[in-house]
Amino acid sequence: MDLRLDGKVALITGASRGIGAAMAAEFVAAGAQVMISSRKEPDLLSTAAAIEARFRDSTDARKVGVFAANAGDPDAAAACVAATLEQFGRLDILVNNAATNPYMGKMIEIDLPRLDKTYEVNLRGAFVWAQQAWQQYMAEHGGNIINISSIGGLSVETSIGHYNVTKAALLHLTRSLAKELAPGVRVNALCPGLVKTDMARALWESGEEAISQMIPLHRLGEPEDIAQAALFLASDASSWVTGTCIVVDGGMLL
Ligand SMILES: NC(=O)c1ccc[n+]([C@@H]2O[C@H](COP(=O)([O-])OP(=O)(O)OC[C@H]3O[C@@H](n4cnc5c(N)ncnc54)[C@H](OP(=O)(O)O)[C@@H]3O)[C@@H](O)[C@H]2O)c1
């Protein structure tokens, strides 16, 4: 399949590194203009420069937009969507990728500030960014929303229990919004398995070889594995797909 995004504009949260940065690079390579967002502007600027450098010698130079925003802050979401529209003139694809996991341990023992933070960024955040995209552009022009959930939203792992509750709820938010916003806006989710990024480092770094042997495809995920599935959902190749999730986990859930 030749998956192209020519003429499309995408906004990706949590895109200064890891899966978000890989999606940004994949989307730019497919022809999209991309706005990347996360909390730290210096990291965003260096990620944007690295993506732009790949196209420096081509006739088709790309400019990657950056906007620093905390995904849990509704005002920042509104401002970032507005900045995307101001810089690029449209917003076809929103990827709710930013997430946080400030607590590991028995879920029954979590303190309320960290519980609230997990919900604020991972669940309320995804809703608010979708609401802003809808209100400022997609209600009138249509669009495509991709929520990055997790296989933790489909299974039980109590050491990251609250994070997984937000990821399960994100899947239901995906289904509910897909029905409500159709036919103009498609809403889908991706459920990655264990991917080699900073966020999951505590889960894989000390035992990569042993964990790989427990995964049917015998390796951990790379950010690009998720980015390629995101490109499918972002492109017209998935034009009859809405309200569902794609599991990308090397068979780990099995
Ligand atoms: N890695 C895995 O194994 C795995 C598995 C399943 C699902 N996922 C999901 O995949 C997505 C991406 O995770 P990742 O593994 O790529 O993580 P990562 O490498 O740690 O990257 C996280 C990104 O999100 C940004 N970020 C963190 N908190 C933020 C906030 N409050 N507001 C805005 N941006 C924020 C970070 O930049 P700043 O710190 O500068 O803000 C960074 O750009 C997440 O939704 C995660 O839950 C990951």
The ligand as an ORCA input file, in Angstrom:
! r2SCAN-3c Opt
* xyz 0 1
  N       6.244      2.752     25.275
  C       5.345      1.804     25.470
  O       5.657      0.637     25.755
  C       3.883      2.131     25.317
  C       2.966      1.057     25.349
  C       1.618      1.336     25.215
  C       1.193      2.636     25.029
  N       2.097      3.648     25.001
  C       1.589      5.007     24.810
  O       2.270      5.626     23.742
  C       2.239      7.045     23.927
  C       3.624      7.630     23.748
  O       4.469      7.106     24.760
  P       6.034      6.895     24.550
  O       6.320      5.514     24.990
  O       6.447      7.337     23.187
  O       6.612      7.882     25.676
  P       7.916      8.818     25.720
  O       8.979      8.315     24.808
  O       8.235      8.955     27.156
  O       7.385     10.207     25.142
  C       6.373     10.895     25.788
  C       6.119     12.207     25.078
  O       5.005     12.848     25.701
  C       5.406     14.124     26.207
  N       4.655     14.376     27.416
  C       4.735     13.754     28.609
  N       3.848     14.273     29.462
  C       3.191     15.256     28.792
  C       2.158     16.164     29.124
  N       1.618     16.209     30.351
  N       1.728     17.025     28.180
  C       2.271     17.025     26.945
  N       3.235     16.196     26.570
  C       3.694     15.318     27.483
  C       6.931     14.030     26.367
  O       7.593     15.279     26.273
  P       7.718     16.296     27.537
  O       8.180     15.457     28.697
  O       8.700     17.324     27.104
  O       6.340     16.867     27.722
  C       7.276     13.159     25.153
  O       7.299     13.939     23.988
  C       1.620      7.269     25.304
  O       0.242      7.531     25.168
  C       1.799      5.935     25.986
  O       0.854      5.727     27.008
  C       3.430      3.443     25.147
*
